[in-house]
């Protein structure tokens, strides 16, 4: 590898790279859709339906902020994160990163651009190659992006990385299995940091960890952001964790963002019925709160993303559902101004104002059995299964 | 939707005789070429009918091994279980495998963490529920079917007739967990052990399942052992909370005093590690430093000492004893808030 080519890069690695102003839009997602085809057939694949994993998401992440994406499993939050990094081919829509469209990039250009976009995964054991030492894990990315020529030249940077994430320098020669879960997640974070990225997408970074270790990793992420001016997209299902680390929070339900606002505002004034239900369902480690609070118990399960309900995706489980509009008109994410909220509170609900003012009261919801599309049931041979006698 | 407000004044089950009484339960795993590993070390607690007792701790604290030992589900070889587990005065540890098989499912039910791997993938849900009734109640499959249907309905599975014929993979995660609960409750056991029953579920589904468990305990007067790492779940569900660390009980108390005024530094550390939904979000979390790998052996010190913010010299030299005062049990030389420390160290029982 030619040293001349690597010189400007190693300057960048020391943190000298010029970065745009804090607060400007770094990632701009417009109407992003990711649909996975469901294929059936023995010889010829026939597309019998689609899983609408991400279905029309608009999202802006500003430089230096932490955007938290919450939602339950199956809501498409991980797919959205991966689609932003172009790890998942998007069906429609655009992702603009720092003024450059990622959707149009391919091949070598995309590979180079990836240096600015790194990811921290949920399962630290599954995302670290068990046969590579920590040193080789960390050097790999730097070599690929031409930041360093060989492991020796990388040594000062490696030591810096390890001390940044709170691991001893002796860790370099060890292998992933020799570490505890929390330490492995630190290695994963160090690997993401090694190429000096601008954006880190962290998909459930702490959900596999014990409570006490979870807090250590959350603090570490906050420290690193301050030191390196990183931008985070944190994907998690734990609402308390997201509230703690995020500046802004988006709530996802069945492929779409239903509510978005500043973290403090969203948790103080949840406007969307789903957000309200979600927040009321989180167990709080305080017996007094647990004894007195009102829980909104949603009936049923998340409908299948292969056959999302018409109109508002949440109308099948929504206690505030109205006769008109909810069933057939999909609400757009819109700015709402209600007393007590900041000016940037967006919500996708036709009746957000009326619900907030108490004009519309919740009512009981009939449990609906979710059903797959008919073609899909046929393709899976469901009616055959129904014929199997029970006894 | 149902809006529920849990009753503030719950019935106090403490007056009743204990249904299950665990005394000095110790589980040791033999390891080839290494010292034996003591997973559970001298654990004692009681569970009364209608009472929910929580076992809380992080991975490796011995909470799941405790439940397996009570159920007699540990493998026959490679481990030793000592102490006693008395159900109605009958020591479960002395029973034969056959006798235990008769008890499991009828007197003691168990709900596991991962419903998909606890259900048989090639047998319809309905048959898995009727199987329990056939085995323990001597019912025919035909007569058990309406009971199974009723159970599925009771745990809130919509359209139970269709679900009876379906296989586990056709159900959603929450529905599978409900089916598992239906199986555990089919014979109306007096004792129910739930090992992380909601960990694999989403919060809205978790809320449904917890509400269901709460209802069942009240309705059927079942004694429930709730094993979890989630302090929020404990705060809402358990009457009495046992905090375990490194296989030993470090603190026990009723949920209100325990959460408001934790005495053991580990309990306090756990509570301050959890980000909250209220208060200042920008406030830094106070994690417990280090990890379980730093533990000292209990035999000559306090295992938690290396991670403890309150550790004093004595913690590394002596084993603290579990001292009871009222309903509280505490194993610490230098507790939070400066309570009087126990005077003598525990005698080595073995």
Interface residues (C-beta under 8 A of the other chain):
Chain A: X72 X73 X180 X181 X182 X183 X210 X211 X212 X213 X214 X215 X216 X218 X219 X222 X237 X239 X240 X241 X243 X244 X263 X264 X267 X277 X278 X279 X280 X281 X282 X283 X284 X285 X286 X287 X288 X289 X290 X291 X292 X293 X294 X295 X296 X297 X298 X299 X300 X301 X302 X317 X319 X362 X363 X364 X365 X367 X368 X369 X382 X385 X386 X388 X390 X391
Chain B: X1 X2 X3 X4 X5 X6 X8 X58 X59 X124 X126 X127 X141 X142 X145 X158 X159 X162 X164 X165 X166 X167 X170 X172 X173 X174 X175 X202 X203 X204 X205 X206 X207 X208 X210 X211 X229 X230 X231 X232 X233 X234 X235 X236 X255 X256 X259 X260 X269 X270 X271 X272 X273 X274 X275 X276 X277 X281 X284 X285 X286 X287 X288 X289 X291 X292 X293
